[in-house]
Amino acid sequence: MAPRLAGDFSAGMAPRVAELKSEAVSTMAKPWEHPFTVAVVVATMAGVGAVVLRMLHGWRRGQVFEYGSTDILSMTKAAAKAFHGVEKKGSQGASRKRHKMLIPKEKTSLIPEVLEDLEEWGGTTAPDSVAPEQELDVRAKALAAVGAPPFKRFLKDRGAGELLRGRCEVLQLNTGLYCNQACTHCHVESSPLRSEMMSDEVVERCLYLLKNSPHVKVLDLTGGAPELQSGFRRLVEGAAAIRDSERPELRILDRCNLTVLLEPGQEELPAFLRKNRVDIVASLPSYDADQTDRQRGRRVFERSIQGLQLLNDQGYGKVTCPMDFDVPLPDGHLSTMHLKSVANFLEPKVQDKWWTTEHVEQYWTDDDAANAKFRIGKSKIAGCGVLATKPIKKGEQVGIVWVKDPLSYGGGRFADLIPRHFTPWFGRAVNHCKGHANSGLVEAPGGAVWTVAKRDIAAGEEVTGDYGEAAHDFPKLVEDAPASWTCPFKN
Ligand code: SF4
């Protein structure tokens, strides 16, 4: 029977099975028609499309990306890394080691890491910031909330009278907001995502104003990172030309974040700053690397130190003659006043904090400076010294060495315990010349002590003193020099 069954099966059932198979095949969805498959395909295509669009967008931005991109979506770390050339994989260990062991030269930009951080923070260093047009209102409300009156009312209540504009002595230029860092404390919210930058026309206009404003003593360049703004070098060179041709006292000041000196493309910056005699104002929030990096960004401490080393290689931070003494305001902040001084007046030695602008102006007026009989310059004895700029007659006063502190006038028999204040523009500059000194110390009525010529001194001659004589006359204030100190001058 089996054959029969088989025959039945093969003859009678087989076609039905074949039909069922055929129906099953015809009712089963094709893989590309399955809803899940379709979803996967659509998603993949959308993903690929997005990637392609992003690549195209990135490529387009990449073509124009310079310092100052504004779009964090296009200016991703990938684009920034491609532009700035970050370290290859596997070099991270070396990078970590470098954190401990300072290596003088970084070859890569800080910007990709800053962008990574910014992505994490949502693209801004100040999530609570408000639009500029709302800022006044928001601040006024915040002050009102703590009971602080508006500024004008505050002045009026205290009888301060009308505020009058004084003479402009500092031209401070915010050259742009682009920066290779994005510090959490940045009050202008600078970062690599900011693109606001001074135009060439404004740069030229600023130089015109500087040239035609003879009272301006300081050109103060800030940003962002001023060095990364397109007009920075033109501003510096233009100001240096004004200084060198007609305004020797003009000071060019660059507020430098130090890490900018290591950015690709800025290799010549330290030499450029030095060549144009630009003063650097830089700050580190802390001597502790971790604290600094938390505030200013990853590896900023390490790179700041490297930046300082690059500046030192150019001669910054070294003892020069004369040295600038930045006279502080009475509240300790930086003023526009700076004096030519000598290393042994300045920190970390004996800098006297009593000398603020207020006290300097009391003893060293613009007229005094214009009519001075001396200048601070290179000495043939040692370092810096006092050089006569005009003939000085025997008995003439040359410069004030120290003044009495006003507190000492009521000090009675303790008055001598109150220290004298050696002047930063003259006080510690006269060099020792035992047995051949051409000047001595004389106390004037009022307690100021002057260097006075002991004989006629010719223009160009160095003014010298005898510390032994001075120590004899003012034992609590002057020490004799070591016997080994020699002097090449003979009377
Ligand atoms: S370096 Fe200066 S300008 Fe740049 S983000 Fe920091 S504080 Fe702002």
Boltz pocket constraint, residues with backbone or C-beta under 6 A from the ligand:
constraints:
  - pocket:
      binder: B
      contacts: [[A, 177], [A, 179], [A, 180], [A, 181], [A, 182], [A, 183], [A, 185], [A, 186], [A, 187], [A, 188], [A, 189], [A, 190], [A, 191], [A, 223], [A, 224], [A, 225], [A, 257]]
      max_distance: 6.0
